[in-house]
Amino acid sequence: MKKFLSLVTIIILLTINVNVLKADCEQDKEDAKYISYFTNPIIQDDKINIYTDLYGIKENMYVTVYDSISKETKTYNYGDENFEYGALYIRSWDVNEKIEYVIKVYSNLCEKDEVLNTIEISHDKVNKYAYSDICKENDNVYKSEWCEPYKDTSNMSEKEIEKKIKQDAKSFDFKYNVKIIVKKYYLFVLIPVLLISIFYIVRIILIKRNKKKQVM
């Protein structure tokens, strides 16, 4: 009888544990849907580094990250040095081309190969000159296309970029000054034109009336 009761107790405990694990797995699945990320290029010593942060990873989760440049897949467990307060910090150094990550989220409470969420992050090739001093100097009034963050400048030297930015600045200054002059003095041009137009319209009307009187 005692053996029977012990067996029943073990079965009940195992059933409870399985149900608890299933419930925890379902909770991780739900939490995985809300994992968010932020990615940003950082220029250091004339090199482009890509900073990517993942937020909302729970304690029982782990992730794999595929990097399109290195062609490697790395596994990050919660609590690794790359983790801090539930956030995973991914760093790619000296990036000179478009980079893509494929991030898959798993949980230790679910089946081993069950993917809870897949996050694909694509970061276009960054224009390192966008953050240079020459672009910062000319950023207060206009924005040259050569200073756009994702403009392809890979085959251009710093001197070539500087020359093009200065050309854009001169062109912008001319157009900007013309706009200012037109905006400031347009009434001085518009009013005489309107008066002349009114004068000719009135004159045409009077001529037509005189002709009608002569016919009568």
C-alpha positions as CSV (number, residue, x, y, z in Angstrom):
1,M,0.0,0.0,0.0
2,K,2.8,2.4,0.9
3,K,4.6,1.7,-2.4
4,F,1.4,2.4,-4.3
5,L,0.9,5.7,-2.5
6,S,4.5,6.7,-3.1
7,L,4.1,5.8,-6.8
8,V,1.0,7.9,-7.1
9,T,2.7,10.8,-5.3
10,I,5.6,10.7,-7.7
11,I,3.3,10.6,-10.7
12,I,1.4,13.6,-9.3
13,L,4.6,15.6,-8.7
14,L,5.9,14.8,-12.1
15,T,2.6,15.9,-13.7
16,I,2.7,19.2,-11.7
17,N,6.3,19.8,-12.7
18,V,5.5,19.2,-16.4
19,N,2.6,21.5,-16.3
20,V,4.6,24.2,-14.5
21,L,7.4,23.9,-17.1
22,K,4.8,24.2,-19.9
23,A,3.3,27.3,-18.3
24,D,6.8,28.8,-17.9
25,C,7.6,28.0,-21.6
26,E,4.4,29.6,-22.8
27,Q,5.3,32.7,-20.7
28,D,8.7,32.9,-22.3
29,K,7.1,32.5,-25.7
30,E,4.9,35.5,-25.0
31,D,7.8,37.6,-23.6
32,A,10.0,36.8,-26.6
33,K,7.5,38.6,-28.9
34,Y,8.3,41.9,-27.2
35,I,12.1,41.8,-27.4
36,S,13.2,45.0,-29.0
37,Y,16.5,46.3,-30.4
38,F,18.4,49.5,-31.1
39,T,21.3,49.8,-33.5
40,N,23.7,52.6,-34.1
41,P,27.0,53.3,-36.0
42,I,29.8,54.7,-33.9
43,I,32.9,56.3,-35.5
44,Q,36.1,55.8,-33.5
45,D,39.6,56.5,-34.9
46,D,38.3,56.7,-38.4
47,K,36.7,53.2,-38.1
48,I,33.0,52.3,-38.2
49,N,31.7,50.2,-35.3
50,I,28.2,49.0,-35.2
51,Y,26.5,48.9,-31.7
52,T,23.4,46.8,-31.4
53,D,21.4,46.4,-28.2
54,L,18.6,43.8,-27.6
55,Y,16.2,44.5,-24.8
56,G,13.7,42.3,-22.9
57,I,15.6,39.0,-22.8
58,K,14.4,37.0,-19.7
59,E,16.5,35.0,-17.3
60,N,15.8,31.5,-18.8
61,M,16.4,32.7,-22.4
62,Y,19.5,32.5,-24.6
63,V,20.1,33.7,-28.2
64,T,22.1,32.8,-31.2
65,V,23.4,35.6,-33.5
66,Y,24.5,35.1,-37.1
67,D,26.8,37.8,-38.5
68,S,26.7,38.1,-42.3
69,I,30.3,39.5,-42.4
70,S,32.1,36.9,-40.3
71,K,29.6,34.2,-41.4
72,E,29.7,33.0,-37.8
73,T,26.9,32.1,-35.3
74,K,27.5,32.9,-31.7
75,T,25.5,31.8,-28.7
76,Y,24.9,34.2,-25.8
77,N,23.5,33.0,-22.5
78,Y,21.7,35.1,-20.0
79,G,24.3,36.3,-17.5
80,D,27.3,36.4,-20.0
81,E,29.5,39.4,-20.0
82,N,27.6,40.8,-23.0
83,F,24.4,40.8,-20.9
84,E,23.4,43.5,-18.4
85,Y,20.0,44.0,-16.8
86,G,18.3,41.8,-19.4
87,A,19.9,43.6,-22.4
88,L,22.4,41.9,-24.8
89,Y,25.1,44.1,-26.3
90,I,26.4,43.1,-29.7
91,R,29.4,44.9,-31.1
92,S,30.9,44.7,-34.6
93,W,34.2,46.4,-35.1
94,D,35.7,48.2,-38.1
95,V,32.7,47.5,-40.4
96,N,33.2,48.5,-44.0
97,E,30.2,46.9,-45.7
98,K,26.5,46.2,-45.2
99,I,26.0,44.0,-42.1
100,E,23.1,41.8,-41.3
101,Y,22.3,39.9,-38.1
102,V,19.9,36.9,-37.8
103,I,19.0,36.6,-34.1
104,K,17.1,33.6,-32.8
105,V,15.7,33.4,-29.3
106,Y,15.4,30.2,-27.3
107,S,14.4,29.2,-23.7
108,N,15.8,26.6,-21.4
109,L,12.2,26.0,-20.3
110,C,11.0,24.9,-23.8
111,E,12.1,22.3,-26.3
112,K,15.8,22.5,-27.2
113,D,15.4,23.6,-30.8
114,E,12.2,25.5,-30.4
115,V,12.8,29.1,-31.7
116,L,10.6,31.6,-29.8
117,N,11.4,34.6,-31.9
118,T,13.6,35.4,-35.0
119,I,14.9,39.0,-35.3
120,E,16.6,40.1,-38.5
121,I,18.6,43.3,-38.4
122,S,20.1,45.0,-41.4
123,H,22.5,47.9,-41.3
124,D,23.5,49.5,-44.5
125,K,27.1,50.5,-45.3
126,V,27.9,53.6,-43.3
127,N,29.5,56.8,-44.7
128,K,32.3,57.5,-42.3
129,Y,32.6,61.1,-43.6
130,A,29.0,61.8,-42.3
131,Y,30.5,62.2,-38.9
132,S,33.7,64.1,-39.9
133,D,34.5,67.6,-38.9
134,I,33.9,68.9,-42.5
135,C,30.3,67.7,-42.3
136,K,29.8,69.0,-38.8
137,E,31.0,72.4,-39.9
138,N,28.5,72.7,-42.7
139,D,25.6,71.0,-40.9
140,N,24.1,74.2,-39.3
141,V,22.5,75.6,-42.5
142,Y,22.4,72.8,-45.1
143,K,23.0,69.1,-45.4
144,S,25.2,68.0,-48.3
145,E,24.3,64.7,-49.9
146,W,27.9,63.6,-49.2
147,C,27.2,63.9,-45.5
148,E,24.3,61.6,-45.6
149,P,24.9,58.6,-43.2
150,Y,24.5,56.0,-45.9
151,K,25.9,57.7,-49.0
152,D,28.4,55.5,-50.7
153,T,31.8,57.2,-50.5
154,S,33.9,54.1,-50.4
155,N,35.9,55.0,-53.5
156,M,36.5,58.6,-52.5
157,S,39.3,60.2,-50.5
158,E,38.8,62.7,-47.8
159,K,40.1,65.5,-50.0
160,E,37.6,64.6,-52.8
161,I,34.7,64.6,-50.2
162,E,35.8,67.9,-48.8
163,K,35.9,69.4,-52.3
164,K,32.4,68.2,-53.1
165,I,31.0,69.4,-49.8
166,K,32.5,72.9,-50.4
167,Q,31.0,73.0,-53.9
168,D,27.6,72.1,-52.5
169,A,28.0,74.8,-49.9
170,K,28.7,77.5,-52.6
171,S,25.7,76.3,-54.6
172,F,23.5,76.3,-51.6
173,D,24.7,79.8,-50.5
174,F,23.8,81.2,-54.0
175,K,20.3,79.6,-54.0
176,Y,19.7,80.5,-50.4
177,N,20.6,84.2,-51.0
178,V,18.4,84.3,-54.1
179,K,15.5,82.9,-52.0
180,I,16.1,85.5,-49.3
181,I,16.1,88.4,-51.8
182,V,13.0,87.1,-53.5
183,K,11.2,86.7,-50.2
184,K,12.3,90.1,-49.0
185,Y,11.6,92.2,-52.1
186,Y,8.9,90.3,-54.0
187,L,6.3,92.9,-53.1
188,F,8.3,95.6,-54.8
189,V,8.2,93.6,-57.9
190,L,4.7,92.3,-57.6
191,I,2.9,95.6,-57.0
192,P,4.3,97.4,-60.2
193,V,3.4,94.3,-62.2
194,L,-0.2,94.3,-60.9
195,L,-0.6,98.1,-61.5
196,I,0.7,97.8,-65.0
197,S,-1.7,94.8,-65.6
198,I,-4.6,96.7,-64.2
199,F,-3.8,99.7,-66.3
200,Y,-3.7,97.7,-69.5
201,I,-7.0,95.9,-68.6
202,V,-8.8,99.2,-68.0
203,R,-7.4,100.6,-71.2
204,I,-8.6,97.6,-73.2
205,I,-12.1,97.9,-71.7
206,L,-12.2,101.6,-72.5
207,I,-11.1,101.1,-76.1
208,K,-13.8,98.4,-76.6
209,R,-16.5,100.8,-75.2
210,N,-15.4,103.6,-77.5
211,K,-15.6,101.3,-80.5
212,K,-19.1,100.2,-79.5
213,K,-20.2,103.9,-79.3
214,Q,-18.8,104.6,-82.7
215,V,-20.7,101.8,-84.2
216,M,-24.0,102.9,-82.7
